[in-house]
Amino acid sequence: MNPAYRSPVKRSVTIAGHPTSISLEPMFWDALEAEAARRSLPVNALVARIDVERMEADDPPNLTSAIRQWLWRGRTAD
């Protein structure tokens, strides 16, 4: 199997004191962890920031989609 195509991995994160599960493909988990490290933040804190941004949208996507979009936007903004 091509390592670029891997099934999503479910992990638990805590946002504003509430646990939730997020399923992302390993490449997105890697990108999220790298961005959190670059910003000197725990992954939970970065996910919480993304969650706040997504809730400001007129029609907010689910959190997993918001994370993927946020990561993509950051990658294409460079």
C-alpha positions, 0 to 999 in steps of 0.5 A, a space after each residue: 500500500 502506498 504510504 500516502 494513502 492510509 486509513 484515518 486514525 482516531 484520537 481523543 483531544 480535549 477542547 475547552 475541557 470537553 473530550 472529543 474524538 477526531 479521525 484524521 489520516 496519519 499525514 494530517 496528524 503529522 502536519 497538525 503535530 508539526 504545526 503545533 510544535 512550530 507554534 510551541 503549542 500542545 496539539 489540543 491547544 491548536 485544535 481548540 484555536 481551529 475550533 474557535 475559527 471554524 465556529 465563526 464561519 457562517 456555515 461551520 464544517 465539522 471539526 475534522 474537515 475544519 482541521 484539514 482545511 486549516 492545514 491546507 490553507 496554511 500550506 498553500 499560503 506559503 
